[in-house]
Amino acid sequence: MRPVERDVATRAAPSSAAVDRIATTFARLRAGNRAGFVPFIMAGDPDLDVTLDLLRAAAAAGADLIELGVPFSDPMADGPVNQRSAERALAGGTAMPAILEVVARFRATSEVPIILFGYANPFVQYGPERLARDARASGVDGLLCIDMPPEEADEVQPALDAAGIAMVFLLAPTSDAARRARVLARARGFVYYVSITGVTGAAAPDVAEVGTMVRMVRHETALPVGVGFGIRTPEHAAATARIADAVVVGSAVMQLVETHGGDDVVAAVGAFLGRMAEAVHGARHA
């Protein structure tokens, strides 16, 4: 994999602002009265070539946006499946320049928005200005830094805003009105509602409770509201799609990567994502 500085960073910027790809996607979904399907894929697990194949399989299966995980050694919000996935990726030497090169190779043939999902340490170490420049050049659309709340985002968000990269923030079941106001004032692209307290993949969400919170957030922002954490089956996905603007599925995807891990991993993940996308897209009808 060639270093991003010698390839991606020297390419022309995308023809439209990165955040526009997110907005265009959600506008299309609204017009069709459908929720979006957003799978999570950990970059570098089992290696970056397979990551590229998984991104392409996700797009072919019907993903509307894709979260691309940036592995970190202390993923405190992730459950065991995603923790092990990050460990495997780091053991293979996965780092930001090569991740962005994968995005650039994917972007050459797909307009599906890519959201980098990770923790503050790798993003800050890479450097905010450098990150914004290289991420924009590679075709990244957004960034979700799970341990960087709005109060601590000034180090990173201005550079992202200037590059047209959406900084996505989290809301949780414990977020009160004041907290929601602070988050929504800084959020770009969409809002990610964490459907359960705890780590990724820990339990299935209570759809009725999630629906109450999503309706409340919609009264407070015009941004789309995506829901994730604990969604593992087509039934869970369809139920969530009836109340949210997007459904995020992560641990279930990486569990398949861990289980298969061989030549059939892309086919297995692609088939699963196809079933999940069908469930999400079929949950609402115009």
C-alpha positions in Angstrom: 0.0 0.0 0.0 1.6 3.3 -1.0 1.9 6.1 1.6 -0.9 8.6 1.4 1.5 11.6 1.3 2.9 10.5 -2.1 -0.5 9.6 -3.6 -3.8 10.6 -1.9 -2.7 14.0 -0.6 -1.6 15.2 -4.0 -4.8 14.3 -5.8 -7.4 16.9 -6.7 -10.1 17.4 -4.1 -13.4 15.8 -4.8 -15.7 17.7 -7.2 -18.2 18.4 -4.4 -17.8 19.2 -0.7 -17.6 16.0 1.3 -20.5 16.9 3.6 -22.7 17.2 0.5 -22.4 13.5 -0.2 -23.9 12.8 3.2 -26.6 15.4 2.7 -27.4 14.1 -0.8 -27.7 10.5 0.6 -30.1 11.5 3.3 -32.2 13.6 0.9 -32.5 10.6 -1.4 -33.5 8.4 1.5 -36.1 10.9 2.7 -37.6 11.1 -0.8 -38.0 7.4 -0.9 -39.3 7.2 2.7 -36.5 4.9 3.7 -34.0 4.7 6.5 -30.3 4.4 5.6 -28.2 1.3 6.3 -24.8 2.0 7.8 -22.4 -0.9 8.3 -19.2 -0.6 10.3 -16.0 -2.2 9.0 -12.7 -2.1 11.0 -9.9 -1.0 8.7 -7.1 -3.6 8.6 -9.0 -6.6 9.9 -7.8 -9.1 8.7 -5.8 -6.8 6.3 -6.3 -3.7 4.2 -6.8 -5.5 0.9 -9.7 -7.4 2.5 -10.9 -4.1 3.9 -11.2 -2.7 0.4 -13.1 -5.8 -0.7 -15.4 -5.4 2.2 -16.1 -1.8 1.5 -17.0 -2.7 -2.1 -19.1 -5.6 -0.9 -21.0 -3.3 1.5 -21.7 -0.8 -1.3 -22.9 -3.6 -3.6 -25.1 -5.0 -0.8 -26.9 -1.7 -0.4 -25.1 0.3 2.2 -26.0 4.0 2.1 -23.1 5.1 4.2 -20.2 3.2 5.7 -18.4 3.7 9.0 -14.7 2.8 8.6 -13.1 2.0 11.9 -9.6 3.4 12.8 -8.1 0.8 15.2 -6.9 2.0 18.6 -5.2 0.1 21.4 -7.7 1.2 24.1 -11.2 1.2 22.5 -13.1 1.8 25.7 -16.6 2.1 24.1 -16.2 -1.1 22.1 -17.3 -4.6 23.2 -15.1 -7.7 22.9 -15.7 -8.3 19.2 -14.6 -4.9 18.1 -11.8 -4.9 20.6 -10.3 -8.0 19.1 -10.9 -6.6 15.6 -8.8 -3.5 16.5 -6.1 -5.7 18.0 -5.8 -7.8 14.9 -5.7 -4.6 12.7 -3.0 -3.0 14.9 -1.0 -6.3 14.9 -1.0 -6.1 11.1 0.5 -2.6 11.2 -2.7 -0.7 10.2 -2.1 3.1 10.3 -3.8 6.2 9.1 -1.9 6.8 5.8 -2.8 3.3 4.5 -6.4 3.6 5.7 -6.8 6.8 3.7 -5.3 5.1 0.7 -8.0 2.4 1.0 -10.6 5.1 1.0 -9.1 6.7 -2.1 -9.2 3.4 -3.9 -12.8 2.8 -2.9 -13.8 6.3 -3.8 -12.5 5.8 -7.4 -15.5 3.6 -8.1 -18.1 4.5 -5.4 -19.9 7.6 -4.1 -21.1 5.9 -0.9 -20.2 8.3 2.0 -17.4 7.1 4.3 -17.3 8.1 8.0 -14.0 7.5 9.9 -15.0 6.1 13.3 -12.4 6.0 16.0 -10.8 7.5 19.1 -9.1 10.8 19.7 -5.5 9.5 20.0 -4.9 8.4 16.4 -6.7 11.5 15.0 -4.8 14.0 17.1 -1.4 12.2 16.7 -1.9 12.4 12.9 -2.4 16.2 13.2 -5.8 18.0 12.7 -4.7 20.0 9.7 -3.0 17.1 8.0 -5.9 14.8 8.8 -8.4 17.2 7.3 -6.3 17.7 4.2 -5.5 14.0 3.6 -9.0 12.8 4.5 -10.6 15.3 2.1 -8.2 14.3 -0.7 -8.9 10.6 -0.2 -12.7 11.1 -0.3 -13.6 10.8 3.4 -17.0 12.5 4.2 -17.2 12.6 8.0 -15.4 11.7 11.2 -16.9 10.4 14.4 -14.5 10.6 17.4 -16.1 8.6 20.1 -14.2 10.0 23.0 -14.1 13.6 21.9 -17.3 15.5 23.0 -18.1 18.9 21.6 -16.4 20.7 24.5 -13.1 19.2 23.5 -13.5 19.3 19.7 -11.9 22.7 19.0 -8.6 21.0 18.3 -10.0 19.1 15.4 -13.3 20.4 14.2 -12.3 23.8 12.7 -9.9 22.1 10.3 -12.6 19.5 9.4 -15.2 22.2 8.9 -12.9 24.1 6.5 -12.3 20.9 4.5 -16.0 20.2 4.3 -15.8 17.0 6.4 -18.7 16.5 8.8 -17.8 15.9 12.5 -20.5 13.6 13.8 -21.3 13.6 17.5 -23.0 11.1 19.8 -26.1 11.3 21.9 -26.9 8.7 24.6 -29.9 7.7 26.6 -28.5 9.7 29.5 -28.2 13.0 27.4 -30.5 15.6 29.0 -31.8 18.7 27.2 -28.8 20.8 28.0 -26.4 18.1 26.8 -28.4 17.6 23.6 -28.3 21.3 22.9 -24.5 21.4 23.2 -24.1 18.4 21.0 -26.6 19.5 18.3 -25.0 23.0 18.1 -21.7 21.4 16.9 -23.0 18.3 15.0 -22.6 18.1 11.2 -23.9 15.6 8.7 -26.1 13.6 11.1 -26.4 12.7 14.8 -25.5 9.3 16.1 -27.8 8.1 18.9 -26.3 5.4 21.0 -29.3 3.1 21.7 -28.0 1.4 24.8 -25.8 2.3 27.8 -22.6 0.3 27.7 -20.3 -0.9 24.9 -20.9 -2.0 21.3 -22.6 -5.3 20.8 -23.6 -5.6 24.5 -27.4 -6.0 24.2 -30.4 -5.4 21.9 -31.9 -1.9 22.3 -35.4 -1.3 23.6 -37.0 0.1 20.4 -39.8 1.9 22.2 -37.4 3.8 24.4 -35.2 4.6 21.5 -38.1 5.8 19.5 -39.1 8.2 22.2 -35.6 9.7 22.3 -35.3 9.9 18.5 -38.6 11.8 18.3 -37.3 14.2 20.9 -34.1 14.8 19.1 -35.9 15.4 15.8 -37.8 18.3 17.4 -34.4 19.8 18.3 -32.5 19.5 15.1 -33.0 19.2 11.3 -30.1 16.8 11.1 -30.9 13.1 10.4 -30.7 10.8 13.4 -28.8 7.5 13.1 -29.1 4.8 15.7 -26.5 2.2 16.6 -25.1 -0.2 19.2 -26.7 -3.6 19.8 -28.4 -4.1 16.4 -27.5 -7.6 15.3 -30.3 -9.1 13.3 -32.6 -8.1 10.3 -35.5 -8.0 12.8 -33.6 -5.5 15.0 -32.6 -3.5 12.0 -36.1 -3.3 10.6 -37.6 -2.3 13.9 -35.0 0.5 14.3 -35.5 1.6 10.7 -39.1 2.4 11.5 -38.1 5.1 14.0 -34.7 6.3 12.8 -33.1 8.0 9.8 -30.3 5.5 9.7 -29.4 2.1 11.2 -25.8 1.4 12.2 -24.6 -2.3 12.4 -21.1 -3.0 13.6 -20.3 -5.8 16.0 -22.3 -8.3 14.0 -20.3 -7.5 10.9 -17.0 -7.9 12.6 -18.1 -11.1 14.3 -18.5 -12.6 10.8 -15.0 -11.4 9.9 -13.6 -13.0 13.0 -15.5 -16.3 12.4 -14.7 -16.7 8.8 -11.3 -14.9 8.4 -10.5 -16.9 5.3 -11.2 -16.7 1.6 -15.0 -16.7 2.1 -15.1 -13.8 4.5 -16.1 -11.2 1.8 -18.9 -13.4 0.5 -20.2 -14.1 4.0 -20.1 -10.5 5.0 -21.7 -9.4 1.7 -24.6 -11.8 2.1 -25.2 -10.7 5.7 -25.1 -7.0 4.7 -27.5 -7.7 1.9 -30.0 -9.2 4.3 -29.6 -6.3 6.7 -29.9 -3.6 3.9 -33.1 -5.3 2.7 -34.6 -5.3 6.2 -33.7 -1.6 6.7 -34.9 -0.4 3.3 -38.1 -2.4 3.4 -39.2 -1.2 6.8 -40.9 1.9 5.6 -42.9 2.5 2.4 -43.8 5.6 0.5 
